[in-house]
Amino acid sequence: MILRTFGWSFAVTALGLLAALLYGGPAGLALVAVLAVLEISLSFDNAVVNAKVLERMSPFWQRIFLTVGIAIAVFGMRLVFPLLIVGITAQLNPVEAIDLAFNDHEAYADRMHEAYPMIAAFGGMFLMMLFLDFVFEERADKWLPWLERPLARIGKLDQLSVVVAGIALAYVAGNHAEDPGRVMIAGVLGMVTYILVNGLGELFSQSGDVDEDDEEDGASAPARTGPNGLVLATGKAGFFLFLYLEVLDASFSFDGVIGAFAISTDPVVIMLGLGIGAMYIRSLTVFLVRKGTLHEYVYLEHGAHWAIGALAICMLIGIGTHVPEWITGGLGSALIIAAFLSSVLRNRRENGEQIAGGSGEQAELESTGVSGG
């Protein structure tokens, strides 16, 4: 199971570290290893949320996520995206942006840091909307009932997540941004992207997404379900869930990409290190789905979303004040660990109650002479 799920990650790690050694020597190898660990620590909560979405996708779209998706994550977000941002903010054409990245690392890093307020506003608002939609929704299982119950109660107010996110964006842009207009535009685009992609995925998931061939025959295809009894999304629904996962991954990777420049300004080293980390996050996502971990440890999803909320807040604070990467990663890791331990305690408590209940019933049967013949 481990080798089947993480085999590609192990292979990519070996190739990535070898490439780092050949490209930058022992120093390059060390930097790539550090960046890989940084990416995994910052994005563990991403794997948990990804797994919740991935288990709703058909095997075809799961394979697309693991093949096309990883190419987008490694080359698109960790190499092309920084070049694109630098080109736009510095008003450079693609050739000039590439030349700057590979021949003037310090200037390249400075351009990325200058663009961070807009990047953080977009990613922070996307993640903030995801977090708010989760905590404002009524759920049977509650990790922090003293907090989640009142939040679910006030969450009955329609579009409350948009209101709260909008107020947070206006406050940050008006009080902490050097360029409030551009930060507001980027933040609003992050909110709109979340609403659009998430809404389209939900729309086509609920519609059943009948296959065209079945429509021509005048018959509806039976719903395909996964191991957990969930109806699997295919066709348009699968595509929009895939698109949602890619935007979600991009939002998570913003902080890691910018933070990587504190460790290295070389785009090749950054791509190798973060690419290795991204591969492990993909493999971990699949592992969680195949093992049914989110159903066994029910509070993991809660912890991941609270970690997302913490990351969103850190990104918004980072628009005006630098937030160290160890705080961002530490908060997320602490919340995930706390949720996991709470899940373990819950499972033990429930198992103990079941054993106690079974013993009580057996004793009652024996006292009435029904058992023991």
Residue pairs with C-beta under 8 A, 6 or more apart in sequence:
1 287
1 290
1 291
3 10
5 283
5 286
5 287
5 290
6 280
6 283
6 287
8 279
8 283
9 276
9 279
9 280
9 282
9 283
12 275
12 276
12 279
13 36
13 276
13 279
13 280
16 32
16 36
16 272
16 273
16 275
16 276
17 29
17 32
17 33
17 276
19 272
20 28
20 29
20 31
20 32
20 33
20 269
20 272
20 273
21 28
21 29
23 268
23 269
23 272
24 31
24 32
24 266
24 268
24 269
28 266
28 269
31 263
31 264
31 266
31 269
31 273
32 269
32 272
32 273
32 276
33 273
34 263
34 273
35 260
35 263
35 264
35 269
35 270
35 272
35 273
35 274
35 276
35 277
36 273
36 274
36 276
36 277
36 280
37 277
38 256
38 259
38 260
38 263
38 273
38 274
38 277
38 325
38 329
39 253
39 256
39 273
39 274
39 276
39 277
39 278
39 281
40 277
40 280
40 281
41 329
41 332
41 333
42 252
42 255
42 256
42 259
42 311
42 325
42 328
42 329
42 332
43 252
43 253
43 256
43 277
43 278
43 281
44 281
44 284
44 332
44 333
44 336
45 252
45 303
45 304
45 305
45 307
45 308
45 311
45 332
45 335
45 336
46 248
46 249
46 252
46 281
47 281
47 284
47 285
47 288
48 288
48 294
48 300
48 301
48 303
48 304
48 336
49 130
49 248
49 301
49 304
49 305
49 308
50 245
50 248
50 249
50 281
50 285
51 285
51 286
51 288
51 289
51 293
51 294
52 294
52 301
53 241
53 244
53 245
53 248
54 62
54 65
54 245
54 285
54 286
54 289
55 226
55 228
55 230
55 289
55 294
56 205
56 226
56 230
56 231
56 232
56 233
56 241
57 65
57 232
57 233
57 238
57 241
57 242
58 224
58 232
58 233
58 234
58 238
59 232
60 234
60 238
61 233
61 234
61 238
61 239
61 241
61 242
62 286
62 289
64 238
64 242
65 242
65 245
65 282
66 282
66 286
69 242
69 245
69 246
69 249
69 282
70 278
70 279
70 282
72 246
73 246
73 249
73 253
73 275
73 278
73 282
74 271
74 274
74 275
74 278
74 279
75 271
75 275
77 249
77 250
77 253
77 257
77 278
78 253
78 257
78 270
78 271
78 274
78 275
78 278
79 267
79 270
79 271
81 250
81 253
81 257
82 101
82 108
82 112
82 257
82 267
82 270
83 94
83 97
83 98
83 101
83 267
84 97
85 111
85 112
85 115
85 119
86 92
86 97
86 100
86 101
86 108
86 111
86 112
86 115
87 93
87 94
87 96
87 97
88 115
89 111
89 114
89 115
89 118
90 97
90 100
90 111
92 100
100 107
100 108
100 111
101 108
101 267
102 267
102 268
105 265
105 266
105 267
106 265
108 265
108 267
109 261
109 265
112 257
112 258
112 261
113 258
113 261
116 258
116 318
116 319
117 177
117 178
117 179
117 182
117 183
117 186
117 319
117 320
118 182
118 183
118 185
118 186
119 186
119 254
119 258
120 254
120 255
120 258
120 315
120 316
120 318
120 319
121 169
121 172
121 173
121 177
121 183
121 184
121 186
121 187
121 190
121 316
121 319
122 186
122 187
122 189
122 190
122 193
122 251
122 254
123 190
123 250
123 251
123 252
123 254
123 255
123 315
124 187
124 190
124 312
124 313
124 315
124 316
124 319
125 165
125 169
125 186
125 187
125 188
125 190
125 191
125 194
125 312
125 316
126 190
126 191
126 193
126 194
126 247
126 248
126 251
127 251
127 252
127 308
127 309
127 311
127 312
127 315
128 165
128 168
128 309
128 312
128 313
128 316
129 161
129 162
129 165
129 190
129 191
129 194
129 195
129 198
130 194
130 198
130 248
130 305
130 308
131 305
131 306
131 308
131 309
131 312
132 160
132 161
132 164
132 165
132 309
133 161
133 198
134 305
134 308
135 148
135 151
135 152
135 155
135 305
135 306
135 309
136 151
136 152
136 154
136 155
136 160
136 161
137 152
137 155
138 152
138 155
138 156
139 148
139 152
141 298
141 299
141 302
142 148
142 149
142 302
143 299
143 302
143 303
143 306
143 339
143 342
144 302
144 306
148 302
154 160
155 161
162 191
162 195
165 191
166 191
168 316
169 183
169 184
169 187
169 188
169 191
169 316
170 184
172 183
172 187
172 316
172 317
172 319
172 320
173 180
173 183
173 184
173 187
173 319
174 180
175 320
176 317
176 319
176 320
176 321
177 183
177 319
177 320
183 319
190 251
193 247
194 247
197 240
197 243
197 244
197 247
198 244
200 240
200 243
201 233
201 237
201 240
201 241
201 243
201 244
203 240
204 233
204 235
204 236
204 237
204 240
205 231
205 233
205 237
205 241
207 237
208 220
208 223
209 233
209 234
209 235
209 236
209 237
209 238
210 220
210 221
211 221
211 234
211 235
214 220
214 221
223 231
223 232
224 231
224 232
224 234
225 231
225 232
226 232
227 292
228 292
228 295
232 238
233 241
249 278
252 311
253 274
253 278
254 315
255 311
255 314
255 315
255 318
255 325
255 328
256 274
256 277
257 270
257 274
259 325
259 328
260 270
260 273
260 274
261 270
262 325
263 273
264 270
264 273
287 293
288 294
293 300
294 300
294 301
296 343
296 347
297 339
297 340
297 343
297 344
297 347
298 343
298 346
299 339
299 340
299 342
299 343
299 346
300 336
300 339
300 340
300 343
302 339
303 335
303 336
303 337
303 338
303 339
303 340
303 342
304 335
304 336
304 339
306 335
306 339
307 331
307 332
307 333
307 335
307 336
310 328
310 331
310 332
310 335
311 328
311 331
311 332
314 323
314 327
314 328
314 331
315 323
317 323
362 371
365 371
366 372
